[in-house]
Amino acid sequence: MYLNERVYSNLEIDKILRQITKYCRSELGVYVASITKPAKDIDELKKRHEIYISIENYRNKKSELPWLNGLTPVAQYLCEAEEEGILTGAQLIKIKNLLSLSMKLKDKLNEEKESFPAFSLITQYLREFAEEIAALSVIDEEGRIYDFASEKLKEARDFIRILREEIKKKSNNIMNDSAITSMLQEKVLVIRNGRHSFLVRQDALSVFPGTVVDRSGSGNSVYMEPHSLLKLNNEFTSYRNIEQHEEQKILRTLTALILKRVKAIIDAEHIIGTIDLYYALSEKQKIDKWTIPQITKKMMFDLTKAKHPLLNENATPIDIKCGENFNILVITGPNTGGKTVALKTAAVCITLGWMGFPIPAGEGSKLGDINAIYADIGDEQSIEQSLSTFSAHVANVTDMLKNVSPNSLVLLDELGAGTDPEEGAALGIALLEWLKDKGSLVLATTHHNPIKRYALITDKIETASVEFNSTTLSPTYRILIGIPGKSNAILIAKKLGMPEEITKRASQAINGHEVSMEGLIEELQGKREIMERETIEVEKARTKLEKLKEDYEEKIKQIEEKKDKLIADADKKAVSIVRNAEESAKALIKNLGNAEIESNARRELEKKRSHFHKIEDSAIKREEKKIAQQSVTAKSTVLKVGDTVRIIGTKGTATVLELKGKKARVQAGVVEIEVPLTKLTTVSESEKKKPKNDVQIKVSRPVGVPSSIMVRKMTVDEAMPIVEQYLDQAYCAGYDSVTVIHGRGEGILRREVQELCKRTPYVLEHNLGGPNEGGYGVTVVRFKK
């Protein structure tokens, strides 16, 4: 989106950015804010929002990204170094700190890319700097080169230290000589012009045993090098030159290495600055309740509870929109009523949003595809160019019209003002007509009734007003879309004490057509107030009904759940009693010891067995009916390939691969199986986002053993070795309990699984699944500790 410097100035974007950047932790964030321009298109804007939201979410869910205090921009250093060929130690250490942070950020962002995919949009601009960081390790935090940077540097510095000690000894001997010290201004050895010397009084110049190297600022003393230090000073100077030459050589080598990576370093600086800026925006968002707007490809905007950030707590939230049902919004109302503030608030929100920032507006605000903002706001009178206010406005608007396109937003403040009202209104209407034909979005303010009438009756143009309290003579700053506003000039003049005779004549001077227009507006505003009051009452009643409905549905849900649980518990208990009775009967028959009696008892047991099975089948049918009610068939849901579903009675999800009449082939983990549609249910969006617990059939090693296994549709011979192996591995893996999914069917596989559990020594107990665990289609196995 394009904004020229005039619009930036009118909207005071620089002042708003200063409000934001006060939360930055470094100059880098401030610098990036100063060069950030609106995104060039919707795709770039969406990427900026993705990055900001990811960084914000990371901060909220985990912690701060790596950071280093004291960072400064280095781009200027690099620019100067390309001309001069050398960077100072202090500059190099700042570059090193930047590169070190860049590497830490790259590692952390790469580590978190799976959870925050938008981080990959950042890491592509963060390169490797291991070689440069290692090379720069010869510089300490103060920017001084370490001795080990080169053998020659170390040797020179070792000699310099030795020479300093010798010079110190000799200078102490000189200062202990009373004859010499009487000539000194101060008993201090100093370095002057690279020579160790003493400050000698002017009157002792001819007798002090040494050579003049400099004069004091006052001229009353001279700096003299003692003859006894001459040789040591010469050696000191020689090694000092070697040291400086070697330091320069090292700095130039390091500079050459850095200059090979200028673009990569500039990219790293920009990314780090952007992260700092987003940190500041995040803080601003929390403090002032800013929000990230929704982005749409349609040319429009819809702002709710928008505030101008420069008005701080004095700002009144406004709702303003354009582009959905109308492309031009004409705002009317009295002076100082907030019309210009409304224009600027909308433009500021759109600009900040297109820069990729959160905006000072409420949740649900939308921004569309707007490619430029052109504005004519404020008094454009120019003394230098000898232009009146009207002429300046015309010149500015004429210049804007050369570039306006169907996707542009045009802001026109006080349309038709500054000249004859009749001509001004006609020109304003013609301008709106031209922009309407162009298809642009327009926000305009005006006092002219002809423009109000034109807006009321013209398609794709809507009127709005800034609300005004006629009792207090003060604006409320609310925007009322659909209702034009009165100018209230005569009323304001009367309230402020203008003689009644004058205001009465002014009212009479307005022609009948204008009076009817003002009357119509007044009537509309009265009706609007009545509708607002009624709307508030209706909304209260609707809210109350919604609450009652929610409470009712919740209670029904609780009753149903309680009922299902009672029935399921009763079924479970009944089946358990039946089975225990059956097992007890078998044990008694086995211990009778009389073949004839045992034969009769077995026949009697078989008669009763059918009754037992009816009880069990009745419980199973109830559970199956309940399951069927949850299925896609019962809900008339049409599945398609790629949908995420859950096999009823299991915890994991599956993906539909193929639809075959009343069955579907699905993939659950690594397994593909055919399942009747009556056994499948859809998965909610929130459930899809949860980490998947895929169902596995075969497990080759205890590490990664799933919490459940499916052997449904298998034969006994196929299933039992798998179940036995699975229970061994699950027990070794440390599970307290696991689930075996065998399905309902005729109960053959279920009984075999439970028989296996009985004879497995480390199984503590085994039970059929509960209502929400799969019922009779699963066996829940608990292990001994």
TORNUBA-420840 format. One record per residue: residue in one letter; x, y, z of N, C-alpha, C in turn. Coordinates in steps of 0.05 Angstrom, whole numbers, plus 5000, padded with zeros to 4 digits. Each point is the difference from the previous one (the first is absolute). Layout:
residues N
AXYZXYZXYZ ...
This chain:
residues 785
M501749765000498350245000501850255000 Y499150194984501750244996498950245017 L501750145013499450255013502250204994 N499350244991502150194995500750165026 E502150164999500950145024497950195011 R498350114983497950185009498149855018 V499249764992498149845016501349925026 Y502649914999501449935025500050235019 S500450244990500150245017497250065011 N498049994983497350065009499049815021 L500849754997499149795019501849985025 E502250154999501950015023501049725008 I500749854979500949725005502550005017 D501850194995502550015016499550025030 K498150175007499350035029498949735011 I498449874985498949745009502249795003 L501950004981502249815002501750065025 R500350255007501550065024498649905025 Q497450005000498549875022500649715002 I500249874977500549715000502949935007 T501950154988502849935004501250065027 K498550145017501050045027500149745016 Y498749794989500149745013502249824987 C501450104980502249844988502349975020 R501549794998502349945018502650104988 S500050094975502550084987499450204978 E502250134990499750194978499249854974 L500549744999499349854976497050004995 G498549965021497150004997499050284991 V501150215012499350274992500750054971 Y502349914991500950044973498149854980 V499449755006498349854982497250134998 A499050105023497450135000500050244981 S502350155000500250244984500149944970 I500849764992500249944971497849814991 T498249915019497949824992497850154985 K499449894977497950114983497749804998 P497750084992497849814996500749784981 A498949765004500549774982499150074971 K501449884981499450074972497549864990 D499349775013497549864991499049835023 I497749874996498749845020501749775010 D501449864981501649775008502350085019 E501350234994502150095018498950085027 L497750135000498750085025499449765017 K498949794988499349765015502549875012 K502250014986502549895011500950165024 R499850264998500850175023498349935024 H497449974996498249945022500649725011 E500649814983500749735010502450015018 I502150154991502450025016499450135027 Y498650224999499450145025498449835019 I497949864990498349835017501649775011 S501849894984501749775010501850095023 I501350244996501750105021498450065025 E497750124997498250065022499249745015 N499249804985499149755012502449865014 Y502450014988502349885013500550145027 R499950265000500450155026498049915021 N497449974991497949945019500149715010 K500849814982499949725007502749905012 K502250124991502649895009501650215015 S501550164986501650215014500950204979 E501950175007501050194981502049864982 L500250094975502149914982502650115010 P502349874992502650105009500450304994 W501350145019500450294996502750085013 L501050234992502550105010499750305003 N500650115023499750295004502350154988 G499650254994502150174989500449994970 L498149884986500349984971499650274987 T501750054979499750254985500149934970 P498850174983500249964971502950004990 V500749824982502849994990500150064970 A497850054987500050054971501750234993 Q499950215017501650244994503049945002 Y500849845019502849925003500949864974 L498349814990500849854976500250184976 C498350204998500150194978502650165000 E500850095024502550155003502449834995 A499849755009502349824997500549934971 E497949994984500449944971501650224986 E499950245012501550234989502850015012 E500249965026502650035014501549745004 G498749774998501449755001500749905028 I498950145021500749915027497850075019 L499549825019498150045022501650005026 T499050165019501350015026499349755016 G501649955021499449775018497350035012 A499250255008497450045013497849944980 Q500350074975498049944979499849704995 L502349874998500149714995498649845022 I500450095025498749855022497050035000 K499050234990497150044997499049824978 I501549974979499349824978500049715010 K502049935016500249735011497649945017 N499250185017497649965018497549964983 L499850154978497749974982500049724987 L502349914991500249744986499549785020 S501050035025499649795020497049975007 L498650225003497249995005498549884976 S500950074976498849904975500149695000 M502349895008500449715000498249875021 K499850135024498349895021497150004992 L499250224987497250024991499449784979 K501949974981499749804979499649725012 D501749935019499749745013497349975014 K499250205015497549985015497649994981 L500050174979497850004981499849744985 N502349894992499949744986499049785019 E500750025025499149805020497050015003 E498850244997497150035005498350014974 K501349944977498550034975497649814997 E500249775012497849814998497550115014 S500450125023497850125015499150274989 F502050154988499450264990501150024971 P498549904980501049984973500850274988 A498850225009500750274989502950075006 F501349875020502850065006501849944976 S499149824982501749944976500150244982 L498150195002500150244984502250195010 I500949965025502150175011502749874996 T500249745006502649865000501450014973 Q498450024978501350004974501850254996 Y499650205017501650254998502250005021 L500249795017502149995020502149794991 R502450104992502049814990501949915022 E501949824992502049915019502350205002 F500850065024502250195005502149885018 A500249745001501949875018502950084995 E500750024974502850084993500650285009 E498150184995500450295007500150035030 I498349865015499950025029502749905012 A501049784989502549885009502350204995 A500050124976502150194993499950255019 L497650095007499750245016500549945030 S500549755007500549945028502750105010 V501650114982502650125008499650285012 I497450105000499450265011498449975026 D500850165021498549985025497550184999 E498449995022497550155000500450304999 E502450105006500650284998501050084972 G500349804983500950064972503049994998 R501449915020503049985000500949734990 I502049994984501049754988501649855021 Y499449745003501549835019502949964990 D501849955018502849954993500349764981 F498349795004500349764984499050034971 A499250244993499050044972502249944980 S502550065007502349924982502549995017 E501949844990502549965014501650275002 K499950154978501550254999498850205019 L497350015003498750185019500849935028 K500049745006500649915027502950085008 E501849954980502850065005500450305005 A498750174984500350295003498950095027 R497749895008498850085026501749905024 D501249774997501749905022502450195004 F501250094978502350195002499050265011 I497750094992498950265010499649995030 R499049765011499749985028502650015015 I502049874988502750005013501150285000 L499750144978501150274998498650195019 R497449965004498550175019501149975028 E500649755007501149965027502750145003 E501749974979502650135002499850315001 I498250104984499550305000499050095027 K498249835011498950075026502250015022 K501849804999502250005019501850254997 K500750064975501750234995498750265009 S497450024993498550255008499850035030 N499849775015499950015029502750115011 N502249904987502650105008500350304996 I498950104977500150284994498450165021 M497649905007498350145019501149995028 N501849815006501249995026502450185003 D500850124978502350185000498950285007 S500750105023498850265009500850234982 A502349984988500950224982498250014975 I499249774991498349994976497250075007 T498949895022497250055007499450295005 S502050155008499650295005499450154974 M500749884977499550134975497349924988 L498749805012497549894988497550165010 Q498250034981497450125007498349805015 E500149744991498649785013501849765001 K499949845021501649765002498449774986 V499550024975498549814985501349954973 L500349744993501149934973497649984981 V500250154978497850004980501149934972 I498249924982500849954973499150244983 R501950124987499450244983501249954973 N498450014979501049954973501449744998 G499049805015501149734999502549975016 R500850205016502549995016499350025029 H501349845017499650025029501650255009 S498650185014501350265007498850115026 F501350225009499150145025499250284993 L498150115016499350284997501950175016 V501650164986502250155013499350305001 R500750145022499550285002501550164979 Q498950224991501350164979502850105008 D500350075025502550115009502249795002 A499249744999502049785002500649884973 L499050124979500349904973502949964992 S501750195007502949994991501749815017 V499049925023501749835018499049715002 F497549954992498949735002501449824979 P501049765008501549834982498249854981 G499050134980498249874981499450184976 T498149904984499350134975497050075000 V499350254990497250094999498549844979 V497649895008498449854981497350144996 D499250185019497450144996499850225021 R498050174998499550225019497249965012 S499750105024497449985014498150204987 G497449975006498050174988500450295009 S500850055025500450275010502650134990 G501949834991502550104991502050055022 N499249955025501750055023501849765007 S499549774986501649765005500649874974 V502049825000500649854976500349705007 Y499449834981500349715003502849934989 M501649875018502849934992500549715004 E501449884981500849725001502849995012 P500349865024502749985012501849854982 H502650084999501949864983500349705008 S499549945026500349735009497849814989 L497850134990497849844989500049984970 L502050144987500050034971500049724986 K501949835008500249744987497549835004 L499150005026497649845006497550114984 N499950264998497750124985500149934971 N502449994989500349934971499149714996 E500949835018499149724998497049975004 F499050155019497149995006498450094975 T500950224988498650114976500149804977 S502349874997500449804979498049775003 Y499949895024498249775004497050095000 R499650255009497350104999499050024971 N501850084982499350024972499549724988 I501649815009499649724990497349905010 E499350065025497449925011497750124984 Q500250264996497850144985499849904972 H502249954987500049904973498749734998 E500749835020498949735001496950005006 E499250185018497250035006498550094975 Q501150194986498750104975499749774980 K502149844998500049774981497849805008 I499849945025497949815010497250124995 L499750255006497450134996499250004970 R501950054983499450004971499349724990 T501449805011499449724992497249935009 L499350075025497349945010497950164984 T500650254994498150164984499549884973 A502149914987499749874974498249755002 L500349855021498449765005497050085003 I499650215016497250095005498850124975 L501550154984498950124976499149804979 K501049765002499149794981497149915006 R499150065024497349915009498150245005 V500450224986498450245006497049944998 K499249884978497149964996498849825022 A501549785006499149825021499850145027 I501950185006500050145025497750205001 I499550144977497850194999497349855004 D499849774987497549845004499649925029 A502249915013499949925028499150245017 E501250234994499350245015497150074997 H498949974976497250064995498249815015 I500749744999498349805014500050055030 I502450055011500250055029498450255008 G500350214983498550245005497049964998 T499249834981497149944997499049855025 I501549815010499249855024499850195024 D501950205001499850205022497550184996 L499550084975497650164995497549855007 Y499949744993497649845006499749965030 Y502349995015499949995029498650265010 A500850234989498850265008497050004994 L499349904976497250004992498449815018 S501249785008498749825018499350135027 E502050155010499650155025497850214996 K500150144978498050214994497249874998 Q499949774987497449864997498849925027 K501749915018499049915026499050255016 I501650214999499350245017497550144990 D499850044973497950164989497849844986 K500149735003498049824989499750034969 W502350024986499950004971499549714991 T499249974974499449744989501249974972 I500449744992500749944973497549994983 P499850164979497549994984499849754982 Q497549934993499649794981500650114972 I501249844983500850094973498249874979 T498950164982498349904978500950114974 K499649854978500950094974498150214988 K497750045012498150194990501050295007 M499450194982500750275006498050135020 M500850005026498250105020501550045026 F498750125020501049995027497550025018 D500249885024497950005019501350015028 L500050235012501450045026497950035022 T500449855021498350025023501550105024 K498950185015501250125024502850104994 A500350144978502650104992500650265015 K502550045008500950245014502450124986 H500250265000502450134990502149995022 P502349874995502049955021501250255012 L499950234986501250255011498150135020 L497549925001498150125019500149865027 N501449775002500449865025497349935012 E499850045027497549935014497750184993 N500550234987497850184992498549914975 A501049804987498849914975497449865005 T498050064984497449865001500049794978 P499549755007500049794979497950054979 I500649954975498050044978499949754984 D497649954988499749794980499750134973 I501749924981499950134974500849794979 K498550004978500649804979499350114972 C501149864980499550084973500949774981 G498449954979500849804981498349764998 E498449945020498249774999497550064984 N498350195010497550074986500250274986 F502150155006500350264988503050064998 N500850154980502950064996500750285008 I497950175005500550285008498450065025 L501350105021498750085025500450305004 V497850155001500150295003499250065029 I501950105016499550065029499450295003 T497750065014499250275004499750065030 G499750255007499750085028501350275005 P499850105025501050275006503150005001 N501150244999502950045003500849895028 T502549915002501149885025498449765009 G498449884983498449775008501449744997 G502450004987501549754998500049884972 K499250154980500049894973502849954990 T501850195004502849974990501449785016 V499449995026501249785017499149734990 A497549984992498949744989501649924975 L500450194982501549954976502849905006 K501350155018502849935007500249735015 T498049955018500049755015499949764981 A498250024980499749784981502649974984 A501150224990502549994984502449895016 V500250085026502249915017499749705005 C497649905006499649715004500749844975 I499250114976500549864975503149994995 T501350235005502950024995501549815019 L499450015026501449835019499549714993 G497549934993499349734993501649904976 W500350184980501549924976503050005004 M500950125022502849975007500649735014 G497849865005500349745014499750025030 F499150235010499850055029497249945010 P499749955026497350015012499050284998 I497450045001498850264997498450085024 P499650275004498550095023497049974995 A499049764998497249944994499249745014 G497449945000499049775015500249744983 E499549785014500049734987497950004977 G500749864979498249974977500350224980 S501850195004500450214980501349874975 K499250104977500949884974501450214983 L502149914986501350174980500149854974 G499450154978500049874974502350094982 D499849944975502250054981499950294990 I501350185014500250284994502850064991 N500450094975502750034989501350275005 A498450205009501250265005498050175016 I501150195015498350205014500850274991 Y498150164990500450284992498350175018 A501050225009498650165020500250304994 D497850145005500050294999498750085027 I501750055019499150055028501350265010 G498550175013501150235014500350244982 D501150225011500350254986502550004984 E499750014974502349984981500950274990 Q499150225013500750274990503150035000 S501050124978502950034996500750294993 I501450135019500850284995502150014979 E501949815001502250004981499049974971 Q498049834996499149954973497650194993 S499350185018497750184996497549854993 L499549785014497649854995498150035024 S497450054994498050005021499549725010 T498549985022499349735010498649844978 F498050124987498549864979501849924977 S501750184991501849944978502049785007 A500950005025501949795009498649735000 H497549995010498549755000499549904972 V499350184982499549924972502549894987 A502350135006502649914988500749725011 N499549965026500649745013498249784989 V497450064998498149804990500649934971 T500650214984500649954972502449824997 D502050045017502449834999499349715008 M498349975020499149745009498649844978 L498250144986498349874980501649874978 K502550104996501749884978500749715007 N500149935026500949745008497949825012 V497650115005497949845013499249764982 S499749775013499249754986497649885014 P498749804988497749875013500649895028 N502549945006500649895027501250215019 S499650254993501150225017497950095021 L501050105023498350135019500650294999 V497950174997500350294997498750135024 L501550175015498950155022499750294993 L497650115002499450274992498750155024 D501550185012499050155023498850264992 E497550065010498650254993499650034970 L498749804988499650004971498350244992 G501150154980498650234989500350255016 A501750005021500350245017502050194987 G500050255011502050204992499250174976 T497649974989499250164978496950045002 D498850124979497150044999498649735007 P498150005020498849755008498649854977 E498750144983498649874978501949874981 E502150154992502049884982501749785013 G500650055026501549805015498549745002 A497450015006498449765002499949864973 A499650154978499849884973502649864993 L502350145007502649884994500449745017 G499150015025500249775018498449764990 I497650054990498349794989501349884975 A501050174983501349914976502449825006 L501550085021502449855007499249735011 L497949995017499049745011499049824977 E498750124981498949854977502349884984 W502250154996502349914985501349765015 L500450035026501249795016498249755001 K497450045000498149785000500349844975 D500150144977500449864974502749865000 K502050115013502749885001500049745016 G498149995020499949765017501650025025 S501150235006501750045024498450005025 L501449955023498850045026500450305007 V497950135012500350285007498850055028 L501550145016498950115025500150314997 A497750135002499950294997498450135022 T500850245007498450165020499050254986 T497750105008498950244988497950135018 H499550264994497850145013497750064980 H500549954974498150094979497649824998 N497650115003497549854998499649874972 P500850144978499749864974501649744998 I502450005013501649755000498749795018 K498750095022498649815017497749874984 R498450174986497749894985501049814978 Y502250074987501149834979500849735012 A501250005023500949755013497649835009 L497950135008497649865009498649844978 I500050114976498449884978501749854980 T502649995003501849884980500949725008 D499849814982500849735005503049985005 K500849825017502849955007501350235016 I498350205009501050215017498350005025 E501350025023498650005026500750265015 T498150085017500550245017500549905028 A501350175015500549955029500250275013 S499750005027500350255015501549955025 V501250215010501349995026497950105020 E499449845020497850065018500750265016 F497950165005500350265013497850035021 N500850065025498150045021499250305000 S497550054991499050274997499550145027 T499949845022499650125026502650115011 T502149834999502650095010501750154980 L499150004974501550124979502849884997 S500149745003502649864998499649744984 P502149934984499849754984500449765018 T498749774992500549755014502149844984 Y500650084976502049884982499249724989 R497649925006499049744988499450044971 I500549804983499350014972497449854995 L498050144989497449884995499749964970 I500549764990499949954971497049974992 G499450134978497349994989498350255006 I501150175017498550245007501750254996 P499250194983501650254997499850175025 G502050185004500050165024499350294994 K498950135021499450294998502550165006 S500150244988502350175005499850145027 N497550055009499550125027501350285004 A500750144978501450255003498350215014 I497450024992498250205012499549935030 L499649745006499649925027502450065018 I502449944990502450055015500350305005 A499550164979500250305003498150105021 K497649895000497950095019500949935028 K501049755004500849915027502450155010 L501650104982502450155008499550305004 G497450084999499350275007499650194977 M500049924976499450184978497250105002 P499550264995497350115004497949844984 E497749965013497849844989499150114973 E500050274998499050134975501749914976 I502649975005501849914978499649714993 T499849835021499649724994497349944987 K497950175008497449974988500050074971 R501450224994500250084972501649804983 A502049885013501649804986498249764992 S498349925019498249774995498150064977 Q499050265000498150084979501450024973 A502650065001501550044975500449744985 I499949775014500449744987497649944983 N500449944974497749954982498549745009 G497549984991498349785008501149734995 H501549964978501149744994502149925021 E501650195008502049945020498749945027 V497850155006498749955026498949715001 S498749924977498949735000502249795002 M502350064989502349815002500949975029 E500350225014500849995028497949865017 G497450064993497849875015500149704996 L500549924975500149714994502249875016 I502350135001502349895015499349975030 E498650225011499349995028498049775006 E498149964982498149795003501349724999 L501949974981501549754998501649945026 Q501250215010501649965025498249925023 G497650125002498149935021499249714998 K499449914975499349724996502349815007 R502350094993502449845006500349965030 E499550215016500349975029497949805011 I497650024989497949815009500849714993 M501049964976500849744991502349895017 E501850185007502349915016499149915028 R498150145012499049925026498649734998 E498449974979498549744996502049784994 T502150064985502049804993501449905026 I500550185018501449935025498249815016 E497450065001498149835015499849734987 V499849994974499949744985502549845005 E502350135000502649865004500149895028 K499050155020499949905027498349755002 A497650014987498249775001501249764985 R501350054978501349794984502249865017 T501650175013502249895017498949835022 K497850095012498749855022499049734990 L498750004976499049764988502249804993 E502250114989502349834994501149875024 K500150155022501049895025498249775011 L497450054998498149805009500249754983 K500350044973500249784982502549835006 E502350155005502549865006499749835026 D498750135020499649865026498349754996 Y497950034984498149774995501549784986 E501550074979501449794984502149865017 E501350155018502149895017498749805020 K497750085011498649825018499149744987 I498950034975499149774985502449814994 K502350134993502449854994500949845025 Q499950135023500949875025498249775007 I497350044995498149795006500449764982 E500550054974500449794980502649845007 E502150155007502549875007499749835025 K498550115020499649845024498449754995 K497950044983498349774992501749794986 D501750084980501749814985501849865018 K501150155020502049875018498649795018 L497650075010498549815016499449754985 I499050034975499449774983502549834995 A502250144992502549864994501049855024 D499950135024500949875024498349755007 A497450044996498149785005500649764981 D500450074974500649794981502549855007 K502050165008502649895006499849815024 K498450095020499749845024498449754993 A497950034984498449774992501649794986 V501650084980501749824985502049865018 S501150165019501949895019498849785017 I497550055010498649815016499449744985 V499150044975499349774982502549834996 R502350144994502449854994501049855025 N499950145023500949875025498249765006 A497450034995498249785004500749764982 E500550074975500749794980502649865008 E502050165009502649885008499649835025 S498450105019499549845025498649744993 A498150014982498549764992501949804987 K501850094983501949824988501849875021 A500950155019501749905021498649795017 L497450055006498549815016499649734985 I499350034975499549764983502649834998 K502350154998502549864997500749845026 N499050095023500749875025497949805010 L497949954984497949825009501049715003 G501649914982501249735002498149784991 N497650064992498149804991499350074971 A500649804983499750054971497150064992 E498149855012497250044992499050275009 I500650075026499250265011501350224985 E502649964994501550214985498750054973 S499249784986498750024974497450155001 N498449945021497450145003500550305006 A502050055017500650285007500950164976 R501649874983500950154976497750064981 R498149814998497750064983498450235011 E499750015027498550225013501550274996 L502749985001501550254997499750104972 E499949824979499750094973497350144995 K497949905015497450134997500250285011 K501450035023500150265013501950194985 R502049884985502050164986498750194980 S497949904986498750174981498750255013 H499049965025498950225015502250205008 F502349895008502350175007500850174975 H500149864977500950144976498050224991 K497449955006498050214994500550255017 I500749965025500650235017502550154989 E502049854993502550124990499550144973 D498449864982499450124974498450255003 S498150015019498450235005501850245007 A502049965017501850215008501750094976 I500949804984501650074977498450164980 K497449934996498450144980499550295009 R499650045026499750275010502550174995 E502349885005502550144995500450064970 E499349804983500350044971498050224990 K497650005011498150214993501050285007 K501250025023501150255009502350094981 I501749804993502250064981499050094973 A497949854991498950074973498950284999 Q499050105022499050275001502250214997 Q502549925006502250194997501249994972 S499349814984501349954974499250214979 V501650014979499550184978497449924986 T499349755001497549914987497650125015 A500049985026497850115016499850304997 K502250144997500050294998499850094971 S499749824981499850064972502350174990 T502449945011502450154991501249864975 V500550164980501249894975503050025003 L501349775000503050005002501250034972 K502450105000501650004975502849925006 V501449934979502849915003501750225012 G501649935020501650205013498950105027 D497449945005498850085026501349865023 T500150135023501149885024497649895016 V500249745007497849875015501249855024 R498249905017500849825022498349754999 I501349785003498549745002498850005028 I497349995001498650025026501049785019 G500750085024501149815019503050015003 T501350164982502950035002500750295005 K502450065009500850275006501450144977 G501349844983501550124978498350094977 T501250154982498550104976501149854976 A498450014978500849874975499250184977 T501249944977499550164976498649834979 V497850114988498549854980501649984974 L500649764991501549954975498149944976 E497849865006498249924978497249945012 L497950074984497349945009498949784982 K498949795013498949774986497249945010 G498050134988497349965008499650075030 K499349795016499550055028502449965018 K502449974986502549975015502050214991 A502150035016502150194993502749875006 R501950034982502849915006501450245012 V501049965025501450225014502849915009 Q501650205004502849955010500150115029 A500649815018500450075028502949945007 G501650215002502949955004501249884976 V501249765002501249874977498249794989 V497649975012498249784992497750114982 E499349844979497750074983497949785005 I497550095007497949805005497450104988 E498149814995497450074990498150015025 V498450215002498350045023497250074990 P497849895011497350084992499650305008 L498450144985499550295006498650035027 T498549785008498650015026502050005023 K502649954995502049995021501850245000 L499450194982501750244997498650255009 T501550185013498950275007502050214992 T499050244995501750224992501650115023 V502150144994501850115021499850314998 S499750135023499750295001502750134994 E499950264993502550154993501950015023 S498950045025501750015023501449745005 E498649774995501149735004502349954980 K499650114975502149964979502650125008 K499950225015502450155008501549865022 K498649815015501449865021502049804989 P502249955015501949814990498749734996 K500749874978498749744993501249775016 N498249825009500949755013499349774982 D501649964978499349814979499949725011 V498149844989499749725008502149844985 Q501349825014502049834988499249715004 I500649834980499449725004502549845009 K502350054986502449855007502050195011 V501449905021502050165013502549845001 S502250104989502449854999501850035024 R499550215016501750045023498450155021 P500749975026498550125021500050314998 V502150124991500150294998497950104980 G498250175008498050104982497649824998 V499549825019497749825000497550175003 P497949974983497650165003498349905023 S498150175008498349945024497749824992 S499649944974497949824992500849854975 I498649774995500649844977497349904988 M499950004973497549914987500449734986 V498449805007500149744987497249934989 R498350204999497349964990500149894971 K498149824993499749884974502149784995 M501849955020502049794997498849745010 T501149774991499249745011501449975026 V499249795016501249955026503049934996 D500549834980502849924994501850244993 E498850194985501650244993500450195023 A497950035016500050215020501549935026 M499749755009501049945027503050035003 P501649904980502950055003500850295001 I498550174985500550285000499350135027 V497749925011499250105027501949925021 E500849755000501949905020502650154999 Q501150044976502550154997499750295009 Y497750124993499450285007499950035030 L498649825014499850025029502849985014 D501749824989502749985011501550274997 Q499850124976501550244994498850245016 A497450025002498750225015500749995029 Y500149755011500849975028502950095005 C501749914981502950085002500450304997 A498250124983500250294995499150175024 G498749875020499350155024497150105001 Y498349914982497250095001498649905025 D498250165011498249915021497749844988 S499050104977497849864987500150054970 V498949814984499850024971497349914991 T499450054974497449934989500449814976 V498649785000500049814977497350034986 I500150094975497550054984499549754983 H498049845009499449754986497350014985 G498450215005497450024987497949835015 R497550034992497949855013499549734987 G499050004976499549754985498449805017 E500949744998498749795015501349965028 G502050155006501349995026502149795003 I500749864978502049795001502750125006 L500850214985502650125004500250135027 R497850125009500050125027500649795022 R498649774998500449805020502849895000 E501249974976502749904998502050195013 V499650264995501750215012499849995030 Q497649975010499750005029501049755013 E499949784985501249755010503050035002 L501250134980502950055000500750175024 C498450215006500550175023500049855026 K498149815002499849855025502549845005 R501249884979502349835005502750154998 T499850264996502550164998500750105028 P502349925011500650055029500250305007 Y500950184982500450285007497550174995 V497749884991497550144997498550015026 L499550245011498650035025497049954996 E498850134980497249974994499450084972 H497749914990499150074973497050045000 N499150214987497250074999499250104973 L497449984994499050124975500250305002 G500150134977500350295000497450145010 G500450245011497750155009498550134977 P497950165006498450134979501650174981 N502150135010501650184983502649874992 E500349745006502549864994499849794977 G497649964990499649804979498249775008 G499150005026498149805009500949724996 Y498249834988500649714997501949954977 G500850214986501849964978502950015008 V500650065026502750015010500349875027 T502449925006500749905027502250175011 V499550125024502050165013501649835019 V502649984996501849825016501750175019 R499849935026501750145020502249815009 F502550115002502349835007500650035030 K501349795010501050015028502350205002 K500350125023502250195004502749865000 
